[in-house]
Amino acid sequence: MSTRRNWASYKRGVTSETWDAIVVGSGLGGLAVAAHLARRAQKRVLVLEQHYVAGGFTHVFHRPGFEWDVGVHYVGGMQPGSFLQRQFAAIGDGSLEWTDMGDVYDEVHVGNEAFRFPKGRRALREALVDRFPREESAIDGYFRAIAEVQKSSRFYFAEKAVPAWVATVGGGLLRRSLLRWSDRTTHDVLSELGTSPLLSAVLTTQYGDYGMPPKLSSFAIHAMVASHYFHGGYYPVGGSGRIAESVAPVIEAAGGAVLVSAEVKEIVIEEGRACGVRMQDGKVLRAPMIISDAGVDLTFRKLVPKSESDRHGYTEHLKHVAPSASHISLYVGLNKTAAELTLPKHNLWIYPHEDHDRAIADAEKNPDAPLPVVYVSFPSAKDPSFAERHPGRATLELVTVAPWGWFSTWDGSRWKKRGADYDALKTKLTERLLSTLDKHVPQARAHVTHAELSTPLSTKHFAAWEHGEIYGIDHGPARFREKWLKPQTKIPGLYLTGQDVVTCGVAGALLGGSICASAILKKNLLT
Ligand SMILES: Cc1cc2nc3c(=O)[nH]c(=O)nc-3n(C[C@H](O)[C@H](O)[C@H](O)COP(=O)(O)OP(=O)(O)OC[C@H]3O[C@@H](n4cnc5c(N)ncnc54)[C@H](O)[C@@H]3O)c2cc1C
């Protein structure tokens, strides 16, 4: 099972200058809409990716003997027969397999307390009640609140795919029940339920999956992410690079192409209509439909000419959304197998204390404050094909939030040539992450042969997120009121896809693609 497909480069030539649709960005949001258009409507779609590998945050990178995922550690809702599994089947060539992470998906450490999230809503409820017996009724209230969000989010997201006149007439009704939850923060809802500080801290440990602590995040995103994992965690066999590899053939079968090293400089708008893209080399490629997977900030601040963004109100709209947090990741290679090192399949989440908001605020003020969260993922233990592909080795990944401000001094410097101070900061952060690893996975350190840190500047360089955003725009209550976050834009011929249209996450990006294709083809693809 290889994840080393050689992606065709734009620099080697593009076979045609006109296409049925052009997609800017090959993240899952971009690939999904392209595959739907190809499979359902035989459209010739050109996907343009500025990086030299396709897949956006689903891409993997390699060093001799090792391979790491960049932005996929586990995906929920992939149990056989599920909605999400059908969604993946609808865009792929059938070669992508998922493996179940087992009975536990997350193990969390809050100060000296630990808790394991078991697979299954009932099992999770029981584990919580066992651990917090006096809080049974708050726990039940929590599950009821999550069920309400699950129910109402279907209508909320459906509204994004319907024609503009339907949204004008019935949009308010479709959105209303979710807004009752999304207007409140996670902290607001848990406070109303009366959960104790420790229970609240445990329930919100997965805030790392959406990037905002309880007092800032909307309860809607918390509930969506928490319920996403109720059926456990799943991992793509062969690593996350398999996702793009399984979708590209569908695009190509209809005459389309996925080209890398293909940076779009501008979306061309003529007579008020999006009709092409201007590449960095000045070449113009044309299509009656341009779809952006590059995030709303980049799309309306850089790719769409300013006069058009101003005229249609997008410059103003952008003031109402903010970039999500940025992060650092430590990619670790080991000279023993996951089995030899008894690495778990489940993730570890490590927090200094119960107050996630304070921990983040402290780190923003003082880089030497305790790391607000350390997330550890063990891809080589999750992936049954890893041992065969990389014999005698194992990998793990550590992630923590890291404010853009820690690195902004070096913005504009060149990759690998950012200077001694930057390298020293990276060394220091690497050591801090490894010492957390020592405490929780002590058997690993003696076998570490590779440790490489990415910063928000790496995210900007490779994934084109301006402030190294981990999840596009942030997920506070205000986001859910922004009606313009939908595939159809006010510029005829221009559409949006990906995580900013729905929510962050592999599932969010995929649904962003399906909703975008539904809006374009006027068919319900959310089945
Ligand atoms: C560290 C990390 C861990 C994560 N872990 C998980 C996880 O375990 N589970 C989960 O479900 N989600 C996870 N996520 C989130 C998930 O990966 C993303 O939400 C999702 O993949 C985003 O997909 P997208 O298509 O919206 O955007 P992206 O994948 O970011 O794709 C956008 C693409 O557009 C390209 N682009 C931008 N501008 C241009 C241009 N001008 N020209 C050409 N191309 C351009 C970029 O290079 C990029 O490839 C994680 C993310 C990160 C960063």
The ligand as a MOL file (V3000), in Angstrom:
LIG
                    3D

  0  0  0     0  0            999 V3000
M  V30 BEGIN CTAB
M  V30 COUNTS 53 58 0 0 0
M  V30 BEGIN ATOM
M  V30 1 C -2.3730 19.5060 13.0670 0
M  V30 2 C -3.7670 19.1890 12.5970 0
M  V30 3 C -4.3950 18.0520 13.0730 0
M  V30 4 C -5.6780 17.7380 12.6460 0
M  V30 5 N -6.2480 16.5620 13.0760 0
M  V30 6 C -7.4640 16.2130 12.6200 0
M  V30 7 C -8.0340 14.9640 12.9790 0
M  V30 8 O -7.4150 14.1580 13.6740 0
M  V30 9 N -9.2820 14.6720 12.5310 0
M  V30 10 C -9.9890 15.5300 11.7380 0
M  V30 11 O -11.1320 15.2150 11.3570 0
M  V30 12 N -9.4620 16.7290 11.3670 0
M  V30 13 C -8.2210 17.0810 11.7750 0
M  V30 14 N -7.6620 18.2650 11.3820 0
M  V30 15 C -8.4670 19.2110 10.5740 0
M  V30 16 C -8.6080 18.7860 9.1150 0
M  V30 17 O -7.3890 18.2830 8.6330 0
M  V30 18 C -9.0200 20.0070 8.2920 0
M  V30 19 O -10.1270 20.6400 8.9070 0
M  V30 20 C -9.4120 19.6720 6.8540 0
M  V30 21 O -8.5330 18.7330 6.2780 0
M  V30 22 C -9.4420 20.9550 6.0300 0
M  V30 23 O -9.7190 20.6760 4.6760 0
M  V30 24 P -9.9330 21.8450 3.6360 0
M  V30 25 O -10.1020 21.2240 2.3130 0
M  V30 26 O -11.0110 22.7420 4.1090 0
M  V30 27 O -8.6080 22.7350 3.7140 0
M  V30 28 P -7.0430 22.3480 3.4660 0
M  V30 29 O -6.8240 20.9000 3.6980 0
M  V30 30 O -6.2660 23.2930 4.2450 0
M  V30 31 O -6.8770 22.6270 1.9160 0
M  V30 32 C -6.7560 23.9160 1.3710 0
M  V30 33 C -5.7290 23.8150 0.2600 0
M  V30 34 O -5.7350 25.0020 -0.5310 0
M  V30 35 C -4.4150 25.2010 -0.9900 0
M  V30 36 N -4.2970 26.5860 -1.4510 0
M  V30 37 C -4.4780 27.7120 -0.7250 0
M  V30 38 N -4.2580 28.7970 -1.4860 0
M  V30 39 C -3.9540 28.3590 -2.7340 0
M  V30 40 C -3.6250 28.9980 -3.9440 0
M  V30 41 N -3.5690 30.3410 -4.0290 0
M  V30 42 N -3.3670 28.2330 -5.0320 0
M  V30 43 C -3.4150 26.8890 -4.9690 0
M  V30 44 N -3.6990 26.2230 -3.8170 0
M  V30 45 C -3.9810 26.9430 -2.7130 0
M  V30 46 C -3.5800 24.8850 0.2380 0
M  V30 47 O -2.2370 24.6390 -0.0830 0
M  V30 48 C -4.3040 23.6510 0.7720 0
M  V30 49 O -3.7590 22.4710 0.2380 0
M  V30 50 C -6.3640 18.5940 11.7520 0
M  V30 51 C -5.7290 19.7380 11.2490 0
M  V30 52 C -4.4260 20.0290 11.6510 0
M  V30 53 C -3.7330 21.2220 11.0640 0
M  V30 END ATOM
M  V30 BEGIN BOND
M  V30 1 1 1 2
M  V30 2 1 2 3
M  V30 3 2 2 52
M  V30 4 2 3 4
M  V30 5 1 4 5
M  V30 6 1 4 50
M  V30 7 2 5 6
M  V30 8 1 6 7
M  V30 9 1 6 13
M  V30 10 2 7 8
M  V30 11 1 7 9
M  V30 12 1 9 10
M  V30 13 2 10 11
M  V30 14 1 10 12
M  V30 15 2 12 13
M  V30 16 1 13 14
M  V30 17 1 14 15
M  V30 18 1 14 50
M  V30 19 1 15 16
M  V30 20 1 16 17
M  V30 21 1 16 18
M  V30 22 1 18 19
M  V30 23 1 18 20
M  V30 24 1 20 21
M  V30 25 1 20 22
M  V30 26 1 22 23
M  V30 27 1 23 24
M  V30 28 2 24 25
M  V30 29 1 24 26
M  V30 30 1 24 27
M  V30 31 1 27 28
M  V30 32 2 28 29
M  V30 33 1 28 30
M  V30 34 1 28 31
M  V30 35 1 31 32
M  V30 36 1 32 33
M  V30 37 1 33 34
M  V30 38 1 33 48
M  V30 39 1 34 35
M  V30 40 1 35 36
M  V30 41 1 35 46
M  V30 42 1 36 37
M  V30 43 1 36 45
M  V30 44 2 37 38
M  V30 45 1 38 39
M  V30 46 1 39 40
M  V30 47 2 39 45
M  V30 48 1 40 41
M  V30 49 2 40 42
M  V30 50 1 42 43
M  V30 51 2 43 44
M  V30 52 1 44 45
M  V30 53 1 46 47
M  V30 54 1 46 48
M  V30 55 1 48 49
M  V30 56 2 50 51
M  V30 57 1 51 52
M  V30 58 1 52 53
M  V30 END BOND
M  V30 END CTAB
M  END
